Amino acid sequence: MSADVPNIFAVPQGKRPSLCADFSWMFVGNSIYAGGQFAMLVLLAKLVRPELVGQYALGLAVVYPVMMLTNLQLRAVVTSDARPQTHFGYYLSLRLLTTSLALVIIFAITQVLGYSWELKGVFLMVGAAYAIETISDVYYARLQLHDKMDGIAKSLIARGLLSTLGLAVATYVSGSLPWGLAGVVLARAIVLFGYDIRERTHGLSGRSKWFSRNEELTPRFDLRVHRELLWLSLPLGIVVLLTTLNSTVPAYFIKHALGERDLGIFTAIGFVISVGNMAVVSLGQSAFTRLARSYASGNVAVFGSLLAKLLAFGGILGVCGMIVSKLAGREILTILFRPEYAERADLLPWMMAAGGALFMAQFLGFGMTAAGYYNSQVMLNILANLSLLVACYWLVASHGLLGAIVAMLIATTVQLAGSALVLVLGVRTRTQVCAERVETA
């Protein structure tokens, strides 16, 4: 990697915040952001027909995998590197290039599939919204590397609230889904340019300019460096693509076998998992740097102990979700959406069971990425996706939406078991290597 500037991520810091403080900030930030995402779906369910909610879900199913592949998980690459040697500008420029490529791919997909102009508009607006989000994400990497989780949380809070407001106002005024999503694009652009890219946000407020040629937040372009970063991060991009397909593949089968209305209902019920997922993501992101440092230093006891606590949290969260959905699922869906959604309250406990397995698999994914097991994740996610495709093929047409949820549960179980096996073997090997080094010394 290029090392043309000394200590290129350096920001003067005092004592690092505790995991509890980081988690508190990230939990609040992700809670409000996830709440905003959920509120957007609730608003769409209230303001437009279930078929249009299905169009929105189909847009997510097409756009999200493309964006996640080109995302390359650069944020994880930055924050897992114990000795950063590459200028932030190279990460930023690579993210700009890959995000532009993603938008081109999304436009090409809309042309090939031959959808209506309204549906093409939905795809492109969803793509633009996520493009802005991925650019914000690479700025989050710099903040996370220096444990400035409060800065990330504030951005998430602003983005969640403004996106919900933008969608509500634009959809209510226009009565159009594409224009409603345009309101989301505008809101996210305001947060990106008004907060995320500012030097003050990154602890550089003593400087007089935002983006002079010598600033750390300026994009830098170098084909050699970009090629090295691409080679390093491509396995993670494939991993996150495959992980994303675990949640989007059922949408294609439901759209084909059952129609856009059932797809809209399935998406609304599935979004209930986001209530637990916001805690999982918050805790995983807060613990990630500590996992990476403990594993890199050979302190596998701390690594294993922290990962075990995360797994227990994910399992308990899933069980609690199943109990609540069993006791009050119909009432929850009636309040959040419309009566036609509450008619499928029987699906909610099954969805939360799949969610519990997903939470635990996500925590193991954080652990594998922190430990540097990138290629293993590729193989595991390929197996999970193959099992999902087969299960959806056999179950969706015959068992409807319940079949789709069971297929998700099967795929997540495969991923969970495989991830646990890889980490157990990896930690055992790491322990032996560290023991040999101690004996040699």
N, C-alpha and C positions, 0 to 999 in steps of 0.2 A: 504494500500500500504506500501511497505517496506520503511523505513526511516533510513537506516544504515549509511548514510553520511549526514553531514549538508549542506544544501543549494546546492544540487548536481548539479543544472544547473547554479550556480552563475558564472557570468563573470563580472569583474569590468566595469561599464558603466557610462558615463556621461549623458548629456541630451538626451532624446529619440529623434530620428529623427521624423520629421513631417510626416503626412499622405501624403503630396504632395511629399516629398523626397522619402518615401518608394514606393509610386506609380510610381514615375519617374523611379526608379531603376527596379522595377518589370515589368513595361511596356516595358522598353527597353529589359530586359532579356527575358520576355515572347514573345515579338515581334520577336526577332531574333530566339528564339527557335521555335516558331510557324512558322515563315518564313522558317526555316530550314526544318520542317516537311512538309510544303507545297512544298518547292523546291524539296524534295525527291520524292513526288508524281508527280510533273511536270517532273522530270528527268526520272522516270519510264515510264510516258506516252510518252516521247520523244524517249526513248531507247528501250522499249519493246512493245509487242503487248497489246491491251486492255485486252485480256484474262489473261495475266500475272498480269496486274494491278488488275484484279478481284481476282486472287489468293492471292495477297497481302492483299486485302480488306477482303477476307475470313479468312486469317490468323489473321488479327486484330479482326475480329468478334468472333473468337474462343478464342484467347489468352487474349484479353483485359478484358472480364468479369471475367475470372479465376484470373488474376492478381489483379483486383480491389477488388474482394472478399477477397483474402488473404492479400491484402494491409491493411485492417482493419482501414483505415484512421488514422493510428497512429500519423501522423503529426498533425491532428486536435485535437486528444486527448491530445497531449503534449502541444500545444499552447493554448488550451482553459482552461487548468488547472491553476487557479489563484495561487495555493499554491503547486507547484510541489514537490512531496515527493518520487518519484521513480527515481532511478538512470538511467541515459541515457542508460547505458549498457544493461539494461533489455529490453528497447524498441528496441535497436539495435539487440539483440539476438533473440527476438520474430520476428522481421522482417526477419532475416536470415532464421529462421525455417519455417515461413509461405511462404517465397519466394521459398525455396527448395521444399516445398509441392506443390506449384503451378506448378513448372516445371515437377514434377512427374505426376500431373493431366493432363497437356498438352500432355505429351508423351503418356499417357494412352488413351487420346481422339484420337490421331492420329492412334493408333493401332486399336481402336474399329471402327472408321469410315472407315478404310481400304483404305485411300487415297494413291496415288502414292508416290514413294520415293521423288520425287521432291517437291510435295506439303507438305509432312511431313517435309522436310528440311526447307521449308518456315515457317511452324508453329514453329519449334524448334528455328530457328534463331530469329523470332519475339519474341518468349518467352524469349530467352536469353537477347535480347536487353531491354525488359521491366523489366526483373529481375534486371539488373544492375541499371536501372532507379529508381526502387522502393527502392533499398538500398541507392542511393543518396538522395531520398526523406526523409528518416528518419534523415539524417544529416541536411537536410534543416530545419526540425522541431526545432532542437536546435538553429540554426541561427535565425529562425523567432521568437522564444520565446524571444530572446534578441534584436529584431528589427535590426538584421544585414541583412537586405534585400539586401544590395549591394553584400554580399557574395553569396547569392542564385542567384542573377542576373548574376554575373560573371560566375558561373557554368553553368547556362542555355545558356549563350552566347557561351561558349566554346563547350558545348555539341551539340548545334544546328549547329554550323559551322562545327565541326569535323565530325558529323554524316552525314551531306550532302556531305562533301568531300569524306568520306569513301565509301558511297553508289555510288557516281558518278564514282570514280576510279575503284572500284571492279566490278561494273556492266559493265562498258565500256571495261575493260580488259577481263573479263570472259564471258560476254554475258549471265550470269546466274543470276537469281533472288536470289537463296539461297546464292551464294557467295557475291552478292551485299549487302545483309542483314548482312552477316558476317563482312563486312567492317563497318557497323553501330555498331555492337557489340564491335568491337575493339576500335572504337572511343569513345564509352561511357565508356569502361573500362579504357581508358587513363584518362578521366576526373575524374572518381571516385577515382582512386588510385593516380593521380597526383595532385588533388585539393580538392575534397570533404572530404576526410578522414584526411587531414593534420591538425595538431594542429594549425598551423599558421592561417589557415582559420577560426578556431573557437576561436581565441584570446588566444591560449595556447602556443604561440611560445617561451615563456621563458623557457620551459621545454626541457630537453635534448633528450627524446626518444618519438617515435610516440605512441607505444602501449605496454608500460609496464603494469604489472598486476594491478597497482594502478591508471592508467589513467582513466579519465572520458569517453574517447572515446572507451574504451575496452568493447567488449561484455561480459555480465554477464548472467549466467544461474541459474535460480531458479524456480522450477516447481510451487511453490505456487504463486510467483509473476507473472509468466507467465499466470497462470490460472486466476488470478484477472484481469490482463490487457486484456486477451482474452474475459472475460465476459463483461468487460466495453466497449470494442471496437467492439465486434461482431455485434451489431446492426448497427454501422456505416459501417462495411464491407458489410452487407446485403444491406444497403441503396445505397452504391456506386455501388454494383453489379447490383441492379435493375435500377439505373440511367444509367449505361453503356448499359444495355440491350435495353434501349430506343433508342440507336443509332445503336445497332448491330442487333436487331431482324429483321429490314427490309432487311438486307443483306441475311439472310437465305431464306426469301420468294422470293427475287429477284433471288437468285441463283437457286432456285427450279423452279420458274415459267418462268424466262426470260433468264437465262444463265450467264456465267462469263463475257461476253462482256458488257452486260447491267449493271452488277454489277460494273465493272470497271468505266463505264461512270457515274453511280450514285455516286460512291465514289469520283471521281474527282470533280463533281459539289458540293457535300456535303462539301468538304474540303474548299470551299470558305467561309463557315461560320467561319472557324478558324481565318480569318482576324479580325472579330469582337470579337471572343471568347478570343483572346489573351488579349484584353483590359479588358474584363469581368473578366477573371481569375486574371489578374494583380491587378485590383482594389479590387476585392473580397478578395484576399490574403492579400493585404496591409491593408484593413479595418477590417479584421477578428478579430485580437487581440483587437482592439478598441471596436468592437461590443461585444465581450465576456466580457471585463472588465466593460463596461457600464451596461450591463445586470446584471452581477454578483453583482455590487454595488447598483443595484436598480435604476439606472439613466435611466429609460425607455424613457424619452424624448429625450435624446441624441441618444439612440439606435434606436428609431423610426425615428428620423430626418435623421440619416445617412443612414438607410435602404431605406427610401423614395427617397433620392438622388440617391442611387444606382439603384433603380427600374426605375427612370426617365431616367437615363443614358442608361440602357438596352433597354428601349422602343424606345428611339430616335435612338439608334444604329441600331435597326432592321428596322425602317422606312427608314432611310437613305440608308441601304443596299438594300431595295426593290426598291427605286427610281433609284439608280445607276444601279442595275441589269436590270431594265426595259428599261433604256435608252441606256445602253452600254453592255448588257450581252453577246451578240454574239461576239462582238469585244474582250471582256475580255477572254472568253473561247478560242477563236481562238489564241490569243497571248500566253496564258498559256499552252494550250494543243495542240490538233490537230483539223482539220476541223470536224471530226466525233463527237467530243465533243461539238463543237459549234452548231451542228444541233439540240441539245436539250437545247438551250438557253431559251426556253419557260419555263423550269423548274426552272430557277434561281430565279425569283421573289418569287415563292412559297417556295423555299428553304430558302430564307431570311426571309419570314414571319414566318416560323417555327423557324428560328434562333432567331428572335426577342423575341418570346415567350420563347424560351429556355434561352436566356440571363437573362430575368426577373426571370424565375424559378430558375436559378443558384444563383442569388443574394438572393432570398428568402431561398435557401438551405444554403447559408453561414450564414444567420441570424438564421435559425433554429438550425444549429449545434452550433453556438456561444451561443445560449440560452439553449442548452442542450436537445432539443427536438429530441432525437434519435429515439425512438420507433414510434413516429408519422410519421417520414420520411419513416420508413419501410412500414407502411400501405399505405401512399400516393403513394409510388413508386410501390407497388403491384397493386393498382388501375390503375396507369398510364400504367403499363406493360400489364395488362389485356385488357385495352382499345386499346393498340397498337396491341396486338395479334389479337383481333377481327377485328380491322380496316384493318390490313394487310391481313388477311384471305379473307375479302370481297372485298378489293380494288385493291390489287396488280395484281391479275390474270386478273381482268376486265379492269383496268385503267393503268396498267403498272407502270412506274416510278413515274408518277404524283400521282397515288394511294398511293405509298409508302410515298411520301412527305406529302400528306394529312393525312395519318395515323399518321405520326410523329407529325403533328400539333395538331391533336385531343388529342393525349396522353400528349403532353406538356401543352396544355390548361387545362386538368384535373389536372395535377400536380401543375400548377401555381395557379389555383383557390383553390385547397385544401391547399397548403402551405400558401396562404394569410389568409385563414380562421383560420388555426392553430395558426399563429403568432398573429392575431388580438385577438383571445380569450386568448392566452398565455400572451400577454402584458397587457391585461385588468386585468387578474388575478394577475399578478405580481404587477401592480399598486395598486390594492386593498390590497395586502399583505403588501406592503411597507407603505401604509397609516395607516394600522392597527398597524404596529410596531411603527410608529411615535406617534400615539395617546397613545399607551401603555407606551412609554417612557416618 
